[in-house]
Amino acid sequence: MNVLEDLMYRGLLHQVTDLDGLTERLDQGPITLYNGFDPTADSLTIGNLVPLLMLRRFQLAGHHPICLVGGGTGLIGDPGGKERERALNPVEVVETFTERIRTQVEPFLDFETRTNPARLVNNLDWLSGVTAIELMRDVGKHFPVPYMLAKESVASRLKTGISYTEFSYMVLQAYDFLELHRRLGCQLQTGGSDQWGNITAGSDLIRRADGAKAFGLTCPLVTSADGAKFGKTEAGALWLSAERTSPYEFYQYWINTDDRTVGSYLRIFTFLDADEIRQLEESVAADPGAREAQRTLAREATAVVHGPGAASQAERISQALFQGQVRDLREEDLELAFDGVPSHDMEGEEQGLVELLVDAGVSSSRRQARQEIGAGAIYLNGERCTEESRRVGRDDRLHGRCVVIRRGKSRYYLVR
């Protein structure tokens, strides 16, 4: 199947400015396309992963992807998806975020291939050289105000308020498309469905300013099985940066995918073919308890973002914790698995289990600690503890450093 057919199969085609025209253009040969990412934080989230993988899918199909980091537009801020005016980051902060995101997106594309190497650009390179008069005369004249007011990103903010700064954002993004069209022959812009207004503004600007044909394509915004915002956890957003979301946390997010959405996530976030995905979907129906589809999704998605090595480590940790084989974990695995869990520094060489459970915050009182021990709800390094007289000491330390306490099925605590 060609790239558009593949996107349709994966549920990644939401809106296209001219589907027949784009299909005809792709039949003629490779197209140059771009997707922009504004540096509003020092890392992208898994919400950005969908359009990033979209660029990769086009490149694998022989097309020419451009990844744009918005060092210029990041200084302004997109009003889309925001109820109120966002705070503007200082220039030096945006510069730092831009560099971080630039290095983050590089592994997703091939910049070395001779046939269709990817390009990485920063729109500050041209936006910083455009004067206010040039922007108003040469670009602003192509934007009727009623046309701008009708765009969802603007219309949704008219009641809560929108500044001229954010109102002008679509002009800058449209100018990016025009500039890439003139510089690199770019004919297609991709993005999430929340970018539809900005994308169509760009294709319209190319038509009005240069009399040329350009296309826009969006992918749907992904949601969880219950319709909630995708990529949110108890700790907040799921980041692509390993420093902000560890590969193990990333893996765990996918392993907990609902049966109702695992098939669509396999289509969107992996490069498995249709037959492989079909077999995994059949496994969900035949033996949902085995969670083969979820384990495959977690392994593939983690490998895409963090590499095969990190995916293997996360899988090894997950299996060890599930099977209660905490003692089998390597020292670096322990640090990764329990980063961020409640921790406690134990005083002295040895302490009674009941007292330790209270001091570490595992149990609220000695009475509760005894009840939980008696009920078999307390595990020490993966082994169930049922004796109140149990003492915790040197022999319990993993790698000579720490003890892992588990309460119930999934509440972990680290004692150093």
MARVO-293423 format. One record per atom (N, C-alpha, C): y, x, z. Coordinates in steps of 0.2 Angstrom, whole numbers, padded with zeros to 4 digits, always signed. Layout:
<atoms>
YXZ;...
</atoms>
This chain:
<atoms>
-0006+0004+0000;+0000+0000+0000;+0006+0004+0000;+0012+0002-0003;+0018+0006-0003;+0022+0005+0004;+0027+0008+0004;+0030+0009+0011;+0033+0002+0013;+0035-0003+0009;+0038-0009+0011;+0032-0014+0013;+0026-0013+0009;+0020-0017+0011;+0018-0015+0018;+0018-0008+0019;+0016-0005+0025;+0020-0008+0031;+0027-0008+0030;+0031-0011+0035;+0030-0018+0036;+0029-0022+0031;+0027-0029+0032;+0021-0030+0036;+0016-0026+0034;+0010-0027+0038;+0011-0025+0045;+0015-0020+0047;+0016-0018+0054;+0022-0023+0057;+0024-0028+0054;+0029-0032+0057;+0036-0029+0058;+0037-0024+0054;+0044-0020+0054;+0049-0022+0050;+0048-0027+0046;+0053-0029+0041;+0056-0036+0044;+0063-0035+0046;+0066-0041+0049;+0071-0044+0044;+0076-0040+0042;+0081-0042+0037;+0082-0036+0032;+0083-0039+0026;+0084-0034+0020;+0089-0037+0016;+0094-0033+0014;+0100-0036+0010;+0098-0039+0004;+0093-0036+0000;+0091-0038-0006;+0084-0035-0007;+0079-0039-0005;+0072-0037-0005;+0069-0035-0012;+0071-0040-0017;+0069-0039-0023;+0072-0033-0026;+0078-0032-0025;+0082-0026-0028;+0079-0020-0025;+0078-0020-0018;+0075-0014-0015;+0068-0012-0017;+0064-0017-0018;+0058-0016-0021;+0058-0013-0028;+0062-0015-0032;+0063-0012-0039;+0066-0005-0038;+0070-0004-0034;+0073+0003-0033;+0068+0008-0031;+0063+0006-0026;+0058+0010-0024;+0053+0011-0029;+0052+0007-0033;+0047+0007-0039;+0049+0013-0044;+0056+0014-0044;+0059+0019-0048;+0058+0026-0046;+0056+0027-0039;+0056+0034-0036;+0058+0034-0029;+0058+0040-0026;+0060+0041-0019;+0068+0039-0019;+0069+0036-0013;+0076+0035-0011;+0078+0039-0005;+0085+0040-0004;+0088+0043+0001;+0090+0038+0006;+0088+0038+0012;+0090+0033+0017;+0092+0037+0024;+0095+0033+0028;+0097+0036+0035;+0097+0031+0040;+0097+0033+0046;+0097+0029+0052;+0101+0033+0057;+0106+0030+0060;+0111+0033+0065;+0109+0032+0072;+0110+0037+0077;+0109+0036+0084;+0115+0039+0087;+0118+0034+0091;+0124+0036+0095;+0122+0040+0101;+0126+0045+0103;+0124+0049+0110;+0127+0045+0116;+0125+0039+0118;+0128+0036+0123;+0124+0038+0130;+0119+0042+0130;+0116+0045+0135;+0113+0052+0133;+0110+0056+0138;+0107+0062+0136;+0100+0062+0133;+0098+0055+0132;+0091+0054+0130;+0091+0048+0126;+0087+0047+0121;+0085+0041+0118;+0080+0037+0122;+0079+0031+0121;+0074+0027+0124;+0069+0025+0119;+0063+0022+0122;+0058+0019+0117;+0061+0014+0113;+0066+0011+0114;+0069+0006+0110;+0072+0009+0103;+0074+0016+0104;+0076+0020+0098;+0070+0022+0094;+0064+0022+0097;+0058+0025+0094;+0056+0021+0088;+0057+0015+0088;+0055+0011+0082;+0059+0013+0075;+0066+0013+0075;+0069+0016+0069;+0068+0023+0068;+0066+0027+0073;+0065+0034+0072;+0058+0035+0068;+0053+0031+0070;+0047+0031+0067;+0047+0028+0060;+0052+0023+0059;+0054+0020+0052;+0056+0026+0048;+0060+0031+0050;+0062+0036+0046;+0056+0040+0044;+0051+0041+0049;+0045+0045+0048;+0041+0042+0043;+0040+0035+0043;+0036+0032+0038;+0038+0032+0031;+0045+0032+0030;+0048+0033+0024;+0047+0040+0021;+0047+0045+0026;+0046+0052+0023;+0039+0053+0021;+0034+0050+0025;+0027+0051+0024;+0026+0048+0017;+0030+0043+0015;+0029+0039+0009;+0032+0043+0003;+0035+0048+0004;+0039+0052-0001;+0046+0052-0002;+0049+0048+0003;+0056+0047+0002;+0060+0052+0006;+0067+0052+0006;+0071+0057+0009;+0075+0054+0015;+0073+0056+0021;+0076+0053+0027;+0082+0057+0029;+0087+0054+0032;+0093+0057+0035;+0094+0055+0042;+0093+0059+0047;+0094+0057+0054;+0102+0058+0056;+0106+0053+0057;+0113+0054+0059;+0113+0054+0066;+0116+0059+0070;+0118+0058+0077;+0126+0057+0077;+0128+0052+0080;+0134+0049+0080;+0139+0053+0085;+0140+0059+0084;+0145+0063+0088;+0152+0060+0087;+0154+0057+0082;+0160+0053+0081;+0160+0046+0083;+0156+0042+0081;+0155+0035+0083;+0154+0035+0091;+0150+0040+0093;+0149+0040+0100;+0155+0040+0105;+0160+0042+0102;+0167+0043+0106;+0170+0036+0106;+0168+0031+0102;+0171+0025+0101;+0167+0019+0105;+0160+0019+0103;+0156+0014+0106;+0155+0008+0102;+0149+0006+0101;+0147+0000+0098;+0147-0006+0102;+0151-0011+0100;+0151-0017+0104;+0145-0022+0104;+0141-0021+0099;+0135-0024+0099;+0130-0024+0105;+0128-0030+0107;+0123-0030+0113;+0127-0029+0120;+0133-0028+0120;+0137-0028+0126;+0141-0034+0127;+0141-0036+0134;+0145-0042+0135;+0152-0040+0137;+0154-0034+0139;+0160-0031+0140;+0162-0024+0137;+0168-0022+0137;+0170-0016+0135;+0166-0010+0139;+0163-0006+0135;+0160+0000+0138;+0165+0005+0140;+0163+0009+0145;+0167+0015+0147;+0167+0020+0142;+0172+0023+0140;+0172+0029+0135;+0170+0035+0139;+0165+0039+0136;+0163+0045+0139;+0168+0051+0137;+0170+0056+0141;+0174+0061+0139;+0171+0065+0133;+0175+0068+0129;+0173+0072+0123;+0168+0077+0125;+0168+0081+0130;+0164+0086+0132;+0157+0083+0134;+0157+0077+0137;+0150+0074+0138;+0147+0071+0132;+0151+0068+0127;+0148+0066+0121;+0145+0072+0117;+0148+0078+0117;+0146+0084+0114;+0139+0086+0117;+0139+0086+0123;+0132+0088+0127;+0127+0083+0125;+0128+0076+0125;+0123+0071+0123;+0121+0072+0116;+0126+0074+0112;+0125+0074+0104;+0120+0080+0103;+0121+0086+0107;+0116+0091+0106;+0109+0090+0109;+0109+0086+0114;+0102+0084+0117;+0098+0080+0112;+0102+0075+0110;+0099+0070+0105;+0097+0073+0099;+0101+0078+0096;+0099+0082+0090;+0092+0085+0091;+0091+0089+0097;+0085+0092+0098;+0079+0087+0099;+0081+0081+0101;+0076+0077+0103;+0073+0073+0097;+0077+0072+0092;+0074+0069+0086;+0071+0073+0081;+0072+0080+0081;+0070+0085+0077;+0062+0085+0076;+0058+0084+0081;+0051+0084+0081;+0048+0078+0077;+0052+0073+0076;+0049+0067+0073;+0049+0067+0065;+0053+0072+0062;+0053+0073+0055;+0052+0080+0053;+0050+0080+0047;+0048+0087+0044;+0054+0089+0040;+0057+0095+0043;+0063+0098+0039;+0061+0104+0035;+0055+0105+0035;+0052+0111+0031;+0049+0110+0025;+0046+0104+0024;+0043+0103+0018;+0047+0104+0011;+0044+0106+0006;+0048+0108+0000;+0050+0101-0004;+0045+0096-0003;+0046+0090-0008;+0052+0086-0006;+0052+0084+0001;+0057+0079+0003;+0059+0081+0010;+0062+0086+0012;+0064+0088+0018;+0069+0083+0021;+0068+0082+0028;+0073+0078+0031;+0079+0082+0032;+0085+0078+0033;+0091+0081+0035;+0094+0078+0041;+0097+0082+0045;+0101+0080+0051;+0108+0081+0051;+0112+0076+0052;+0119+0076+0051;+0123+0074+0057;+0129+0076+0058;+0133+0073+0064;+0139+0070+0060;+0141+0064+0062;+0146+0060+0058;+0153+0063+0061;+0153+0067+0066;+0159+0070+0068;+0162+0075+0063;+0157+0077+0059;+0159+0082+0054;+0164+0079+0049;+0164+0073+0047;+0169+0070+0043;+0173+0065+0046;+0171+0062+0051;+0176+0057+0055;+0182+0061+0058;+0181+0067+0060;+0186+0071+0064;+0191+0073+0059;+0190+0073+0052;+0195+0075+0047;+0198+0070+0044;+0197+0064+0046;+0200+0058+0043;+0206+0056+0047;+0212+0055+0044;+0218+0053+0047;+0218+0046+0048;+0222+0043+0053;+0223+0036+0054;+0225+0033+0047;+0230+0036+0044;+0233+0033+0038;+0227+0032+0033;+0224+0038+0032;+0218+0038+0027;+0213+0032+0028;+0211+0032+0034;+0206+0027+0036;+0209+0020+0035;+0215+0018+0036;+0218+0012+0035;+0219+0010+0028;+0221+0015+0024;+0223+0014+0017;+0216+0014+0013;+0212+0019+0014;+0206+0020+0009;+0200+0016+0011;+0200+0014+0018;+0194+0011+0020;+0195+0004+0023;+0200+0004+0027;+0202-0003+0030;+0204-0008+0026;+0207-0007+0020;+0209-0012+0015;+0203-0016+0012;+0197-0013+0013;+0191-0016+0010;+0187-0021+0016;+0191-0022+0021;+0188-0026+0027;+0192-0032+0028;+0191-0037+0025;+0195-0043+0027;+0194-0045+0035;+0199-0047+0038;+0198-0049+0045;+0193-0054+0046;+0193-0060+0043;+0188-0065+0044;+0181-0063+0043;+0180-0058+0038;+0174-0055+0037;+0171-0051+0043;+0176-0048+0047;+0174-0044+0053;+0173-0049+0059;+0177-0054+0059;+0176-0058+0065;+0170-0062+0064;+0167-0063+0058;+0161-0067+0057;+0155-0063+0059;+0155-0056+0060;+0150-0052+0062;+0148-0053+0069;+0141-0054+0070;+0139-0056+0077;+0141-0051+0082;+0141-0045+0081;+0143-0040+0086;+0150-0041+0088;+0155-0043+0084;+0162-0045+0086;+0162-0052+0089;+0159-0057+0085;+0160-0064+0087;+0157-0065+0094;+0152-0062+0096;+0149-0063+0103;+0154-0060+0108;+0159-0056+0106;+0163-0053+0111;+0170-0056+0112;+0171-0061+0107;+0178-0064+0107;+0180-0067+0113;+0175-0070+0117;+0177-0074+0123;+0178-0069+0129;+0174-0064+0129;+0174-0060+0135;+0179-0054+0134;+0181-0053+0127;+0186-0048+0126;+0184-0042+0122;+0187-0040+0117;+0185-0034+0114;+0192-0030+0112;+0192-0024+0113;+0198-0020+0111;+0198-0018+0103;+0203-0016+0101;+0204-0014+0094;+0199-0008+0093;+0198-0004+0098;+0194+0002+0097;+0187+0000+0095;+0184-0005+0099;+0177-0007+0098;+0177-0012+0092;+0182-0015+0091;+0183-0020+0085;+0182-0015+0078;+0185-0009+0079;+0185-0005+0073;+0178-0001+0072;+0174-0002+0077;+0167+0002+0076;+0164+0001+0070;+0163-0005+0067;+0160-0006+0061;+0163-0003+0055;+0169-0002+0055;+0173+0002+0050;+0170+0009+0050;+0170+0012+0055;+0167+0019+0056;+0160+0019+0053;+0156+0015+0056;+0149+0015+0054;+0148+0014+0046;+0152+0009+0044;+0152+0008+0037;+0154+0014+0033;+0159+0017+0035;+0162+0024+0032;+0156+0029+0032;+0152+0029+0037;+0147+0034+0037;+0142+0033+0031;+0141+0027+0030;+0136+0025+0024;+0139+0027+0018;+0146+0026+0017;+0149+0027+0011;+0150+0035+0010;+0151+0039+0016;+0151+0046+0015;+0144+0049+0013;+0139+0046+0016;+0132+0049+0015;+0130+0047+0008;+0133+0041+0005;+0131+0039-0002;+0135+0044-0006;+0141+0046-0005;+0145+0051-0009;+0142+0058-0009;+0140+0060-0003;+0138+0067-0002;+0131+0068-0004;+0127+0063-0002;+0119+0065-0003;+0116+0059-0007;+0119+0055-0009;+0116+0050-0014;+0112+0045-0010;+0114+0044-0003;+0110+0039+0001;+0112+0032-0001;+0106+0028-0002;+0106+0021-0004;+0104+0016+0001;+0101+0018+0006;+0098+0014+0011;+0099+0016+0018;+0102+0011+0022;+0102+0012+0029;+0098+0007+0033;+0094+0010+0038;+0090+0006+0042;+0092+0006+0049;+0089+0002+0053;+0091+0001+0060;+0088-0005+0063;+0089-0006+0070;+0087-0012+0073;+0091-0018+0071;+0088-0024+0072;+0091-0030+0070;+0098-0031+0073;+0099-0028+0079;+0106-0028+0082;+0111-0025+0078;+0109-0021+0073;+0114-0017+0069;+0115-0020+0062;+0113-0026+0061;+0113-0029+0055;+0120-0030+0052;+0125-0032+0056;+0132-0033+0054;+0135-0026+0052;+0134-0021+0056;+0136-0015+0054;+0133-0012+0048;+0127-0013+0047;+0123-0011+0041;+0126-0014+0035;+0126-0021+0035;+0129-0025+0029;+0136-0023+0027;+0140-0021+0033;+0147-0019+0032;+0147-0013+0028;+0142-0008+0029;+0142-0002+0025;+0140-0003+0018;+0135-0007+0016;+0133-0008+0010;+0138-0012+0006;+0142-0017+0009;+0148-0020+0006;+0153-0015+0004;+0154-0010+0009;+0160-0005+0008;+0158-0001+0002;+0152+0001+0001;+0150+0005-0005;+0151+0001-0011;+0149-0005-0011;+0150-0010-0017;+0158-0010-0019;+0162-0011-0014;+0169-0013-0015;+0173-0006-0017;+0171-0001-0013;+0175+0006-0014;+0172+0009-0020;+0166+0009-0022;+0163+0014-0027;+0160+0009-0033;+0159+0003-0032;+0156-0001-0036;+0148+0000-0037;+0145+0003-0032;+0138+0005-0032;+0134+0000-0028;+0127+0001-0029;+0122-0003-0026;+0119+0000-0020;+0119-0002-0014;+0116+0001-0008;+0113-0005-0004;+0108-0003+0000;+0104-0008+0003;+0104-0007+0011;+0102-0012+0014;+0101-0012+0021;+0095-0015+0023;+0092-0012+0029;+0085-0015+0031;+0085-0014+0038;+0083-0019+0042;+0082-0019+0049;+0075-0021+0051;+0073-0018+0057;+0067-0019+0060;+0068-0024+0066;+0064-0028+0068;+0065-0033+0074;+0065-0029+0080;+0069-0032+0085;+0069-0029+0092;+0063-0031+0095;+0059-0026+0098;+0053-0027+0101;+0053-0030+0108;+0049-0035+0110;+0049-0038+0116;+0042-0038+0119;+0042-0039+0126;+0035-0039+0129;+0032-0045+0128;+0026-0046+0131;+0022-0052+0130;+0025-0058+0132;+0029-0058+0138;+0033-0063+0141;+0040-0064+0138;+0042-0060+0133;+0048-0061+0130;+0054-0057+0133;+0052-0053+0138;+0057-0049+0142;+0059-0043+0137;+0064-0039+0139;+0066-0034+0135;+0061-0028+0136;+0060-0025+0130;+0055-0020+0129;+0057-0014+0132;+0052-0010+0135;+0054-0003+0137;+0057-0003+0144;+0057-0008+0148;+0060-0008+0155;+0054-0008+0160;+0055-0004+0165;+0050-0003+0170;+0054-0004+0177;+0050-0004+0182;+0053-0004+0189;+0058+0001+0190;+0057+0007+0187;+0062+0012+0188;+0068+0012+0183;+0068+0007+0178;+0073+0007+0173;+0070+0008+0166;+0074+0011+0162;+0073+0012+0155;+0067+0017+0154;+0063+0016+0149;+0058+0022+0148;+0062+0026+0142;+0062+0033+0144;+0066+0037+0140;+0061+0042+0136;+0064+0044+0131;+0060+0049+0127;+0060+0056+0130;+0065+0058+0134;+0065+0064+0137;+0060+0065+0142;+0056+0070+0142;+0051+0071+0147;+0054+0073+0154;+0060+0075+0154;+0064+0076+0161;+0065+0069+0164;+0067+0064+0160;+0069+0058+0163;+0063+0053+0164;+0058+0053+0159;+0052+0049+0160;+0046+0054+0158;+0042+0056+0163;+0037+0061+0162;+0032+0058+0157;+0028+0063+0154;+0023+0060+0149;+0018+0056+0152;+0016+0057+0159;+0011+0053+0162;+0014+0046+0163;+0021+0045+0165;+0024+0039+0166;+0024+0035+0159;+0025+0039+0154;+0026+0036+0147;+0019+0033+0145;+0014+0037+0147;+0007+0035+0145;+0005+0029+0149;+0007+0029+0156;+0005+0023+0160;+0008+0017+0157;+0014+0017+0155;+0018+0011+0152;+0013+0008+0147;+0011+0012+0142;+0007+0009+0137;+0000+0007+0139;-0003+0010+0144;-0010+0009+0146;-0010+0002+0149;-0004+0000+0152;-0003-0007+0155;-0001-0012+0150;-0001-0011+0144;+0001-0016+0139;-0004-0022+0139;+0000-0028+0139;-0004-0035+0139;-0008-0035+0133;-0014-0038+0134;-0019-0040+0128;-0015-0043+0122;-0010-0047+0124;-0007-0052+0119;-0003-0048+0114;+0000-0042+0116;+0004-0038+0112;+0001-0031+0110;-0005-0029+0112;-0007-0023+0111;-0008-0022+0103;-0010-0027+0100;-0011-0026+0092;-0005-0025+0089;+0001-0029+0091;+0007-0027+0087;+0010-0021+0089;+0009-0018+0095;+0011-0012+0097;+0008-0006+0093;+0001-0007+0092;-0003-0002+0088;+0000-0002+0081;+0002-0007+0078;+0005-0007+0072;+0012-0004+0072;+0016-0005+0077;+0023-0003+0077;+0023+0005+0079;+0020+0007+0084;+0021+0013+0087;+0015+0018+0086;+0011+0017+0081;+0006+0022+0080;+0005+0022+0072;+0002+0028+0070;+0001+0028+0062;-0006+0027+0061;-0010+0023+0065;-0017+0021+0063;-0017+0017+0057;-0022+0017+0053;-0022+0013+0047;-0025+0006+0049;-0024+0001+0044;-0026-0006+0046;-0033-0007+0048;-0038-0003+0046;-0045-0004+0048;-0046-0002+0055;-0043+0004+0057;-0043+0006+0064;-0040+0001+0069;-0034-0002+0067;-0031-0007+0071;-0035-0013+0072;-0038-0015+0066;-0042-0021+0066;-0048-0020+0071;-0051-0015+0071;-0057-0013+0075;-0055-0013+0082;-0049-0011+0084;-0046-0011+0091;-0045-0018+0093;-0042-0022+0089;-0040-0029+0090;-0047-0033+0092;-0052-0031+0088;-0058-0034+0089;-0061-0032+0096;-0060-0026+0098;-0063-0024+0104;-0059-0028+0110;-0053-0029+0109;-0049-0033+0114;-0053-0040+0115;-0055-0043+0110;-0058-0050+0110;-0065-0049+0113;-0068-0044+0111;-0075-0043+0113;-0076-0041+0120;-0072-0036+0122;-0073-0033+0129;-0066-0031+0131;-0062-0036+0133;-0055-0034+0136;-0055-0030+0142;-0060-0030+0146;-0060-0025+0152;-0061-0018+0150;-0063-0016+0144;-0064-0009+0143;-0057-0006+0141;-0053-0010+0139;-0046-0008+0137;-0045-0002+0132;-0050-0003+0127;-0050+0003+0122;-0044+0003+0118;-0041-0003+0116;-0035-0003+0112;-0029+0000+0116;-0029-0002+0123;-0023+0001+0127;-0024+0008+0128;-0030+0011+0129;-0031+0018+0129;-0029+0022+0123;-0031+0019+0117;-0029+0022+0111;-0022+0022+0110;-0018+0016+0111;-0011+0015+0110;-0008+0020+0115;-0010+0021+0121;-0006+0026+0126;-0007+0033+0123;-0013+0034+0121;-0014+0041+0119;-0010+0043+0112;-0010+0038+0108;-0007+0039+0101;+0001+0039+0102;+0004+0035+0106;+0011+0034+0107;+0013+0040+0111;+0010+0043+0116;+0012+0048+0120;+0011+0055+0115;+0006+0055+0111;+0006+0061+0107;+0011+0061+0102;+0014+0056+0099;+0019+0055+0095;+0025+0058+0098;+0027+0056+0104;+0033+0058+0107;+0033+0065+0111;+0027+0066+0114;+0027+0072+0118;+0022+0077+0116;+0018+0076+0111;+0013+0080+0108;+0006+0079+0111;+0001+0081+0107;-0006+0080+0109;-0008+0083+0116;-0005+0089+0117;-0007+0092+0124;-0005+0088+0130;+0002+0085+0129;+0004+0081+0135;+0000+0074+0135;-0002+0072+0129;-0006+0066+0129;-0012+0067+0132;-0016+0072+0131;-0022+0074+0134;-0022+0075+0142;-0016+0078+0144;-0015+0079+0151;-0014+0072+0154;-0010+0068+0151;-0009+0061+0154;-0015+0057+0155;-0019+0057+0149;-0025+0054+0149;-0030+0056+0155;-0030+0063+0155;-0035+0066+0160;-0033+0064+0167;-0026+0063+0169;-0024+0061+0175;-0025+0054+0176;-0024+0050+0171;-0025+0043+0172;-0033+0041+0174;-0037+0045+0170;-0044+0043+0171;-0046+0046+0178;-0044+0051+0180;-0045+0054+0187;-0043+0049+0193;-0037+0047+0192;-0035+0042+0197;-0038+0035+0197;-0040+0033+0191;-0044+0027+0190;-0051+0027+0194;-0054+0033+0193;-0061+0034+0195;-0061+0037+0202;-0055+0038+0205;-0054+0041+0212;-0056+0048+0213;-0055+0052+0207;-0057+0059+0207;-0051+0063+0208;-0047+0062+0213;-0041+0065+0214;-0042+0073+0215;-0048+0075+0218;-0049+0082+0219;-0050+0086+0213;-0052+0082+0208;-0053+0086+0201;-0046+0088+0198;-0041+0085+0200;-0034+0086+0196;-0032+0093+0197;-0029+0096+0192;-0026+0103+0193;-0020+0102+0196;-0017+0108+0199;-0011+0108+0203;-0005+0105+0199;-0005+0107+0192;+0001+0105+0188;+0000+0097+0186;-0007+0095+0186;-0008+0088+0186;-0005+0084+0191;-0006+0086+0197;-0004+0083+0204;+0003+0082+0204;+0007+0087+0202;+0014+0087+0202;+0017+0082+0197;+0013+0082+0191;+0016+0077+0186;+0014+0070+0188;+0008+0069+0191;+0005+0062+0192;+0009+0059+0198;+0011+0063+0203;+0015+0060+0209;+0022+0062+0209;+0025+0064+0204;+0032+0065+0204;+0036+0058+0205;+0040+0057+0210;+0043+0051+0211;+0040+0046+0216;+0034+0048+0218;+0031+0043+0222;+0033+0044+0229;+0033+0040+0234;+0035+0041+0241;+0032+0047+0244;+0035+0052+0247;+0032+0058+0250;+0034+0059+0257;+0031+0063+0260;+0032+0064+0267;+0030+0072+0269;+0034+0075+0273;+0032+0082+0275;+0029+0081+0282;+0022+0083+0282;+0019+0083+0289;+0020+0089+0293;+0021+0087+0299;+0023+0093+0304;+0016+0095+0307;+0015+0102+0308;+0009+0104+0311;+0003+0105+0306;-0002+0108+0309;-0008+0109+0305;-0012+0103+0304;-0012+0098+0309;-0017+0093+0309;-0013+0087+0312;-0016+0081+0310;-0013+0075+0313;-0018+0069+0312;-0018+0065+0317;-0022+0059+0316;-0020+0054+0311;-0025+0051+0307;-0024+0047+0301;-0019+0041+0303;-0021+0038+0309;-0016+0032+0310;-0009+0034+0311;-0008+0039+0315;-0001+0042+0316;+0002+0044+0309;-0002+0047+0305;+0001+0050+0299;+0003+0044+0294;-0001+0038+0294;+0000+0033+0290;+0007+0030+0292;+0008+0029+0298;+0015+0027+0301;+0020+0031+0299;+0020+0038+0300;+0025+0043+0299;+0027+0043+0292;+0022+0043+0287;+0023+0043+0280;+0025+0037+0277;+0026+0031+0281;+0028+0025+0278;+0023+0021+0274;+0017+0023+0275;+0011+0019+0272;+0010+0013+0275;+0010+0013+0282;+0009+0007+0286;+0015+0006+0291;+0017+0000+0292;+0023-0001+0296;+0022+0000+0304;+0016+0000+0306;+0014+0001+0313;+0007+0003+0314;+0006+0006+0320;-0001+0008+0321;-0006+0002+0321;-0004-0004+0323;-0008-0009+0322;-0010-0011+0315;-0005-0011+0310;-0006-0012+0303;-0010-0006+0300;-0009+0000+0302;-0013+0006+0300;-0020+0005+0302;-0022+0003+0308;-0029+0002+0310;-0032-0004+0306;-0028-0009+0305;-0031-0015+0301;-0033-0013+0294;-0028-0009+0291;-0029-0007+0284;-0035-0002+0283;-0036+0002+0288;-0041+0007+0288;-0048+0003+0289;-0048-0002+0294;-0054-0006+0295;-0056-0010+0289;-0051-0012+0285;-0052-0016+0279;-0054-0012+0273;-0054-0005+0273;-0056-0001+0268;-0050+0000+0263;-0044-0001+0265;-0038-0001+0260;-0035+0006+0260;-0037+0011+0264;-0034+0017+0264;-0039+0022+0261;-0036+0026+0256;-0040+0032+0253;-0036+0038+0254;-0040+0043+0255;-0038+0050+0256;-0041+0054+0251;-0036+0057+0246;-0038+0061+0240;-0044+0057+0236;-0043+0051+0236;-0048+0047+0232;-0054+0044+0236;-0055+0046+0242;-0061+0044+0246;-0058+0039+0251;-0062+0034+0252;-0060+0028+0256;-0061+0031+0263;-0056+0029+0268;-0057+0031+0275;-0058+0024+0279;-0063+0024+0283;-0064+0018+0287;-0065+0020+0295;-0063+0026+0297;-0063+0028+0304;-0056+0029+0306;-0054+0026+0311;-0048+0026+0314;-0047+0033+0318;-0052+0036+0320;-0052+0043+0323;-0051+0049+0318;-0051+0047+0312;-0051+0052+0306;-0045+0056+0307;-0045+0063+0307;-0039+0068+0307;-0038+0071+0300;-0032+0072+0299;-0030+0075+0292;-0028+0082+0294;-0031+0087+0291;-0029+0094+0292;-0030+0099+0286;-0031+0105+0287;-0031+0110+0282;-0036+0109+0276;-0042+0107+0278;-0047+0106+0274;-0046+0100+0269;-0041+0096+0270;-0039+0090+0266;-0034+0092+0261;-0031+0098+0261;-0026+0099+0257;-0028+0101+0250;-0025+0098+0245;-0027+0099+0238;-0023+0105+0236;-0026+0110+0233;-0023+0117+0231;-0019+0120+0237;-0021+0118+0243;-0018+0121+0249;-0011+0118+0250;-0009+0113+0247;-0002+0111+0247;-0001+0103+0250;-0005+0099+0247;-0004+0092+0249;-0010+0087+0249;-0009+0081+0252;-0014+0076+0253;-0011+0070+0249;-0016+0067+0245;-0014+0060+0242;-0017+0055+0246;-0013+0050+0248;-0015+0044+0251;-0014+0038+0246;-0019+0034+0246;-0018+0028+0242;-0020+0022+0246;-0015+0017+0246;-0016+0010+0249;-0017+0005+0244;-0023+0002+0245;-0025-0004+0240;-0027-0001+0233;-0025-0004+0228;-0027-0002+0221;-0022+0003+0218;-0016+0003+0220;-0011+0007+0216;-0005+0010+0220;-0005+0009+0226;+0001+0012+0230;-0001+0019+0232;+0003+0024+0229;+0001+0031+0231;+0007+0034+0235;+0005+0038+0240;+0010+0042+0244;+0007+0049+0244;+0012+0054+0244;+0011+0061+0244;+0013+0064+0251;+0008+0067+0254;+0010+0071+0260;+0009+0078+0259;+0015+0082+0260;+0015+0089+0259;+0014+0092+0266;
</atoms>
